[in-house]
Amino acid sequence: MFDIGWSELLVIGVVAIIAIGPKDLPLALKTVGQWVAKARTLAREFQGSLDEMIREAETASGVDKMKQEIKDAASSLDVTKDLEATKAEMEKALEMPSIEVDPLSPPPTDAAKPDPLAAVVPPPPEPAPEPVIEAPAAAPKPEEKKPAEAAPVSAPAKAASGGQG
């Protein structure tokens, strides 16, 4: 701190013994020691406060640097564009197709459309046919045969058959 060598300290000691005297020298050295201790304490506190100010400045610059990095990252991430694109896709998927109906044409038949539930839901089982119990049949009645009556034959038919009749 001070550029004082051994020879200079020896000169100061000799002057102190001559000026103060050997009787009061221990009390004077004690007082000088207390002043030196106070000076060191003040120097230590001053150095500590300087170090603290430097740390705060570094922290503040670090915080400012971190804030700037966050702002840069936030500006590079445009979440609203992604959300708008997703919203447009969902609206497109949920949009119902418009059906044009001609009032003069007959309504479409459902036979041409495949059943969307056919692959998912199995058809219900068909009910078993009920047994048919028939009453015993009565004996068939013989039909009465009537004599065949001759049908009148027209004139052209008589000529074709040779006039017999």
C-alpha positions as CSV (number, residue, x, y, z in Angstrom):
1,M,0.0,0.0,0.0
2,F,2.6,2.5,1.0
3,D,6.0,2.0,-0.3
4,I,7.8,1.9,3.0
5,G,10.9,-0.3,3.4
6,W,12.6,-1.6,6.5
7,S,15.1,1.1,6.7
8,E,12.3,3.8,6.6
9,L,10.4,2.0,9.4
10,L,13.5,1.9,11.5
11,V,13.9,5.7,11.1
12,I,10.3,6.2,12.0
13,G,10.7,4.0,15.2
14,V,13.8,5.9,16.3
15,V,12.1,9.3,15.8
16,A,9.0,8.0,17.8
17,I,11.1,6.8,20.7
18,I,12.9,10.2,20.8
19,A,9.8,12.3,20.3
20,I,7.3,10.4,22.4
21,G,9.6,8.8,24.9
22,P,9.9,5.2,26.0
23,K,7.3,5.7,28.7
24,D,4.4,6.7,26.5
25,L,5.4,4.7,23.4
26,P,3.2,1.6,24.2
27,L,0.1,3.8,24.6
28,A,0.9,5.6,21.4
29,L,1.4,2.3,19.5
30,K,-1.9,1.1,20.9
31,T,-3.7,4.2,19.6
32,V,-2.0,3.9,16.2
33,G,-3.0,0.2,16.0
34,Q,-6.6,1.2,16.7
35,W,-6.5,3.8,13.9
36,V,-5.0,1.3,11.5
37,A,-7.8,-1.3,12.5
38,K,-10.5,1.4,11.9
39,A,-8.8,2.3,8.5
40,R,-8.8,-1.4,7.5
41,T,-12.5,-1.8,8.6
42,L,-13.5,1.3,6.5
43,A,-11.5,0.0,3.5
44,R,-13.1,-3.4,3.8
45,E,-16.6,-1.9,4.0
46,F,-15.8,0.4,1.1
47,Q,-14.5,-2.6,-1.0
48,G,-17.6,-4.6,0.0
49,S,-20.0,-1.9,-1.1
50,L,-18.1,-1.5,-4.4
51,D,-18.4,-5.2,-5.0
52,E,-22.1,-5.2,-4.2
53,M,-22.7,-2.3,-6.6
54,I,-20.8,-4.2,-9.3
55,R,-22.9,-7.3,-8.7
56,E,-26.1,-5.3,-8.8
57,A,-25.0,-3.7,-12.1
58,E,-24.1,-7.1,-13.5
59,T,-27.4,-8.5,-12.3
60,A,-29.3,-5.6,-13.7
61,S,-27.5,-5.9,-17.0
62,G,-28.1,-9.7,-16.8
63,V,-31.8,-9.1,-16.1
64,D,-32.0,-6.6,-18.9
65,K,-30.2,-9.1,-21.2
66,M,-32.6,-11.8,-20.1
67,K,-35.6,-9.5,-20.8
68,Q,-34.3,-8.7,-24.2
69,E,-33.8,-12.4,-25.0
70,I,-37.4,-13.1,-23.9
71,K,-38.7,-10.3,-26.0
72,D,-36.7,-11.6,-29.0
73,A,-38.0,-15.1,-28.4
74,A,-41.6,-13.9,-28.0
75,S,-41.4,-11.9,-31.2
76,S,-40.0,-14.9,-33.1
77,L,-42.8,-17.1,-31.8
78,D,-46.0,-15.9,-33.4
79,V,-48.5,-18.1,-31.7
80,T,-51.5,-16.1,-33.0
81,K,-50.7,-17.3,-36.6
82,D,-50.6,-20.9,-35.5
83,L,-53.9,-20.5,-33.6
84,E,-55.6,-18.8,-36.6
85,A,-54.5,-21.6,-38.9
86,T,-55.8,-24.2,-36.5
87,K,-59.1,-22.4,-36.1
88,A,-59.5,-22.2,-39.9
89,E,-58.8,-25.9,-40.2
90,M,-61.3,-26.8,-37.5
91,E,-64.0,-24.5,-39.1
92,K,-63.3,-26.1,-42.5
93,A,-63.7,-29.6,-41.0
94,L,-66.9,-28.8,-39.2
95,E,-68.4,-26.9,-42.1
96,M,-71.6,-28.7,-43.4
97,P,-71.7,-29.0,-47.2
98,S,-74.5,-27.0,-48.8
99,I,-77.2,-29.2,-50.4
100,E,-79.1,-27.7,-53.3
101,V,-82.7,-29.0,-53.5
102,D,-84.6,-28.8,-56.7
103,P,-88.4,-28.6,-55.8
104,L,-89.4,-30.3,-59.0
105,S,-87.1,-33.3,-58.7
106,P,-88.2,-36.3,-56.7
107,P,-86.5,-36.8,-53.3
108,P,-83.3,-38.9,-53.4
109,T,-83.7,-42.5,-52.4
110,D,-81.7,-43.9,-49.5
111,A,-81.0,-47.1,-51.4
112,A,-78.0,-45.6,-53.2
113,K,-76.4,-44.3,-49.9
114,P,-74.4,-46.8,-47.9
115,D,-75.4,-47.1,-44.3
116,P,-72.6,-45.5,-42.2
117,L,-73.5,-47.5,-39.1
118,A,-73.4,-50.8,-40.9
119,A,-69.7,-51.3,-40.3
120,V,-70.0,-50.3,-36.6
121,V,-73.3,-51.7,-35.4
122,P,-74.2,-55.3,-36.3
123,P,-77.7,-55.9,-37.6
124,P,-80.2,-57.2,-35.1
125,P,-80.9,-61.0,-35.3
126,E,-83.9,-61.9,-37.3
127,P,-86.8,-63.4,-35.3
128,A,-87.4,-67.1,-35.6
129,P,-90.4,-67.9,-37.8
130,E,-93.4,-68.9,-35.7
131,P,-94.6,-72.5,-36.3
132,V,-97.8,-72.7,-38.3
133,I,-100.3,-75.1,-36.9
134,E,-102.8,-76.2,-39.5
135,A,-106.2,-77.8,-38.7
136,P,-106.7,-81.2,-40.3
137,A,-108.1,-80.7,-43.8
138,A,-111.5,-82.2,-44.6
139,A,-111.8,-84.7,-47.4
140,P,-111.9,-83.0,-50.7
141,K,-115.3,-83.0,-52.4
142,P,-115.5,-84.6,-55.8
143,E,-116.3,-82.1,-58.4
144,E,-119.4,-82.8,-60.4
145,K,-118.8,-83.1,-64.1
146,K,-121.3,-81.4,-66.3
147,P,-121.9,-82.6,-69.8
148,A,-119.9,-80.6,-72.2
149,E,-122.2,-78.3,-74.1
150,A,-121.3,-77.7,-77.6
151,A,-120.3,-74.2,-78.3
152,P,-121.8,-72.6,-81.3
153,V,-119.3,-72.6,-84.1
154,S,-119.1,-69.6,-86.3
155,A,-119.5,-69.8,-90.0
156,P,-115.9,-69.2,-91.0
157,A,-114.8,-71.9,-88.5
158,K,-117.2,-74.3,-90.2
159,A,-115.8,-73.6,-93.6
160,A,-112.2,-74.2,-92.3
161,S,-113.2,-77.5,-90.7
162,G,-114.8,-78.7,-93.9
163,G,-118.4,-77.8,-93.2
164,Q,-119.0,-80.5,-90.6
165,G,-120.7,-79.5,-87.8
